[in-house]
Amino acid sequence: MPPSSSSPPQDPETLDDLSTAYDRLRQEIGKVIVGQEDIIEMVVVCLMARGHTLLIGVPGLAKTLLVRTLAGALDLDFSRIQFTPDLMPSDITGTEIIQDTQDGRHFEFAAGPVFANVILADEINRTPPKTQAALLEAMQEQHVTAAGETHTLDDPFFVLATQNPIEQEGTYPLPEAQLDRFMLNLWLDYPSFDEETEVVRSTTAGPQSEVSPVMSADELQSYQEFVRQIPVADNVIEYAVQLVTRTRPDSGEAPEFIQDYLSYGAGPRASQYLVLGAKTLSALDGRMTPVEDDVRRMAVPVLRHRIVPSFNAEADDVSSVGLIDQLLDEM
């Protein structure tokens, strides 16, 4: 039974339902996607927390297949937008077109591909900032405006944008303010030898496996509401805020290595997403409230794109992930 929107915040039955539903979802995705368990978990965490994900990886790592499979297993409408230098904002949001009727000609709004539940924004950094902003505004406001009229986007609404870390020529990097709208920044690595062997075996012999819906849109929305209601102890919230505060070089609480290697730290949205992610992790694991370790697990994907390394960090080959790991070691 899916939970109702009025489910009490401490409902063990709903918690068990969510944990069981997550297990079914992982099994269904596993029919198509080999490995990538951590990436799948974080994508589901982001979805349950009503966030959006920036996925970075070289071509051929099944980024598109992962998103399409997730949408199929959740019985959600899927839309893929291939970002190119000539893509216009109206190609994403939709536009007004002239229609001939018995009463004469009139304008009618033709919805763009952003009107779906799951959006794959493929290579978002290959389109100019004006077009990037059209998608990012839709992500933030969950509506688009055309000819002075506001059109509400579908719910649930989840954007997964991809970037290729190798080719930077002809790209338009997302500014820090726009990167901040993505809850998580996930990096896909190459599969292991055994995983790649299984991929080759399964994709070169016979028909491919197909996924079946294991969760409806209504169930997903109910679980999203339930996650929001999960209680969090004050010490966990304070731990998340302290972690974010220590990334700010001028905060007075920043360690010396942060002052040396960071130009700017993360803002309050990082603290919010750390706690939301921790709540979701605990719920998917069948636990009623998160602990500090859940915050630590969310630290890298939440903070990686929200801290700005200084010239000293580049000169000393110090990465954002290395700084986050060092910060966690000292807390």
BELKARA-V287256 format. One record per backbone hydrogen bond with DSSP energy under -0.5 kcal/mol. NH is the residue of the N-H (numbers start at 1). CO is the residue of the C=O. Records with the same first field share a line. If there is no record, write none. Layout:
BEGIN
NH->CO, CO
END
This chain:
BEGIN
7->4
11->8
12->10
15->11
16->12
17->13
18->14
19->15
20->16
21->17
22->18
23->19
24->20
25->21
26->22
27->23
28->24
29->25
30->26
31->27, 28
32->29
33->29
34->32
35->33
40->36
41->37
42->38
43->39
44->40
45->41
46->42
47->43
48->44
49->45
50->47
51->46
53->159
54->184
55->53, 161
56->54, 186
57->163
61->58
66->62
67->63
68->64
69->65
70->66
71->67
72->68
73->69
74->70
75->72
76->71
79->118
81->120
82->80
83->81, 122
87->84
91->88
92->88, 89
93->89
94->90
95->110
97->108
99->106
101->99, 104
104->101
106->99
108->97
110->95
111->109
112->93
113->91
114->92
115->112
116->114
117->77
118->77
119->158
120->79
121->119, 160
122->81, 120
124->121, 162
126->123
127->124
131->128
132->128
133->129
134->130
135->131
136->132
137->133
138->134
139->135
140->136
141->137
142->138
144->151
146->149
149->146
151->144
153->142
158->117
160->119
161->53, 159
162->121
163->55
165->163
168->166
171->168
172->125
178->175
179->175
180->176
181->178
182->179
183->52, 181
184->52
185->301
186->54, 184
188->56, 186
196->192
197->193
198->194
199->195
200->196
201->197
202->198
203->199
204->200
214->73
215->73
220->216
221->217
222->218
223->219
224->220
225->221
226->222
227->223
228->224
229->225, 226
230->226, 227
236->233
237->233
238->234
239->235
240->236
241->237
242->238
243->239
244->240
245->241
246->242
247->244
248->245
249->247
251->248
258->255
259->255
260->256
261->257
262->258
263->308
264->308
270->267
271->267
272->268
273->269
274->270
275->271
276->272
277->273
278->274
279->275
280->276
281->277
282->278
283->279
284->280
285->281
286->283
287->282
294->291
295->291
296->292
297->293
298->294
299->295, 296
300->296
302->298
303->299
304->300
306->303
307->303
308->264
309->307
310->261
314->310
315->311
316->312
317->314
318->313
319->317
323->319
324->320
325->321
326->322
327->323
328->324
329->325
330->326
331->328
END
